[in-house]
Amino acid sequence: MISAPVVRGLRPGDAVAHRTWPLGEGNPNAISAFLYEHGWSWVIDAEGGLHAASPCTRVYVGYQPDNRHVATWIIALDGTARQPGWRGTFDRHTPAELVIGFLTDLVNRSTLRPSTTASSAS
């Protein structure tokens, strides 16, 4: 016997809301506005790839649109002595706006650490 899946909140005959989801690579150039607004530094290599570092240099963002041997988007965070780092990748079909959303959430979840350098008294 085959039965239909149960969807919470819907009754037989209720209308289902349809959504439009982001598809396609979007606008990869939009990432430069994010990087600039957040004080990141970046370079464009000879093949047109973008390599960026967060102000603290612990987060790397790479964009390699024409290299089929690596993921189009790479986001990596260096680890610490106590916690390993991580690396996330997105393929060429991931909209750039979703990558920017991921980076925005990452920045919003980060916290400032106290400075380890002593300030000089004047």
C-alpha positions as CSV (number, residue, x, y, z in Angstrom):
1,M,0.0,0.0,0.0
2,I,1.3,3.4,-0.9
3,S,0.3,6.4,1.2
4,A,0.8,10.1,0.7
5,P,3.3,11.9,3.0
6,V,1.8,13.8,5.9
7,V,2.6,17.5,5.9
8,R,2.0,19.2,9.2
9,G,-0.4,22.1,9.1
10,L,-2.0,21.0,5.8
11,R,-5.3,19.3,5.4
12,P,-6.5,17.5,2.2
13,G,-7.5,20.1,-0.3
14,D,-5.5,23.0,1.2
15,A,-3.4,25.1,-1.2
16,V,0.3,24.6,-1.0
17,A,2.4,27.8,-1.2
18,H,4.9,27.6,-4.0
19,R,8.3,29.4,-3.7
20,T,10.9,30.6,-6.1
21,W,14.4,29.4,-5.0
22,P,17.7,30.9,-6.0
23,L,19.3,29.1,-8.9
24,G,22.3,29.8,-11.1
25,E,25.6,31.3,-10.2
26,G,24.1,34.7,-9.4
27,N,26.5,37.7,-9.4
28,P,30.0,36.6,-8.2
29,N,31.1,40.2,-8.4
30,A,28.8,41.1,-5.5
31,I,31.3,39.4,-3.1
32,S,33.7,42.4,-3.5
33,A,31.1,44.7,-1.8
34,F,31.0,42.2,1.1
35,L,34.7,42.0,1.4
36,Y,35.2,45.8,1.2
37,E,32.5,46.5,3.8
38,H,34.0,44.0,6.2
39,G,37.7,45.1,5.8
40,W,38.9,42.0,4.0
41,S,41.9,42.1,1.7
42,W,41.9,40.2,-1.6
43,V,43.8,39.7,-4.8
44,I,42.8,38.4,-8.2
45,D,45.2,35.9,-9.7
46,A,46.3,35.5,-13.3
47,E,43.5,33.0,-14.0
48,G,40.8,35.4,-12.7
49,G,40.5,33.6,-9.3
50,L,39.8,35.6,-6.2
51,H,41.7,34.9,-2.9
52,A,40.6,36.8,0.2
53,A,41.5,37.0,3.8
54,S,39.6,38.3,6.8
55,P,41.1,41.2,8.7
56,C,42.4,38.7,11.4
57,T,43.6,36.4,8.5
58,R,42.0,33.3,10.0
59,V,39.3,33.0,7.3
60,Y,40.1,32.4,3.7
61,V,37.7,32.8,0.7
62,G,38.7,31.4,-2.6
63,Y,36.8,31.8,-5.9
64,Q,38.1,29.7,-8.9
65,P,35.4,30.0,-11.6
66,D,37.5,28.4,-14.4
67,N,39.4,25.7,-12.6
68,R,37.4,22.4,-12.9
69,H,39.9,20.6,-10.6
70,V,38.8,22.5,-7.4
71,A,35.5,23.7,-5.9
72,T,34.4,27.0,-7.3
73,W,34.0,28.5,-3.8
74,I,36.2,27.6,-0.9
75,I,35.7,29.0,2.6
76,A,38.1,27.9,5.3
77,L,38.8,28.8,8.9
78,D,42.1,28.2,10.6
79,G,41.9,26.2,13.7
80,T,43.5,26.9,17.1
81,A,45.7,24.8,19.4
82,R,42.5,23.3,20.9
83,Q,40.1,23.1,18.0
84,P,40.7,22.0,14.4
85,G,39.7,24.4,11.6
86,W,37.3,23.5,8.9
87,R,36.7,24.0,5.2
88,G,33.5,24.4,3.3
89,T,33.1,24.3,-0.5
90,F,30.4,25.3,-3.0
91,D,30.3,24.3,-6.6
92,R,29.9,26.5,-9.7
93,H,26.1,26.2,-9.6
94,T,25.8,27.8,-6.1
95,P,24.4,31.3,-6.3
96,A,27.0,33.9,-5.2
97,E,24.3,35.5,-3.0
98,L,24.1,32.3,-1.0
99,V,27.8,32.2,-0.5
100,I,27.6,35.9,0.7
101,G,24.8,34.9,3.0
102,F,27.0,32.1,4.5
103,L,29.9,34.6,5.0
104,T,27.6,37.1,6.5
105,D,26.3,34.5,9.0
106,L,29.9,33.4,9.8
107,V,30.9,37.0,10.5
108,N,27.8,37.6,12.6
109,R,28.6,34.5,14.7
110,S,32.2,35.5,15.4
111,T,33.2,37.2,18.5
112,L,36.0,39.7,19.2
113,R,38.9,38.3,21.3
114,P,40.8,40.5,23.7
115,S,44.1,41.8,22.2
116,T,47.1,39.8,23.3
117,T,49.5,42.7,22.8
118,A,50.1,45.2,25.6
119,S,49.1,48.7,24.9
120,S,51.8,51.2,25.6
121,A,51.0,53.9,28.2
122,S,51.8,57.5,27.1
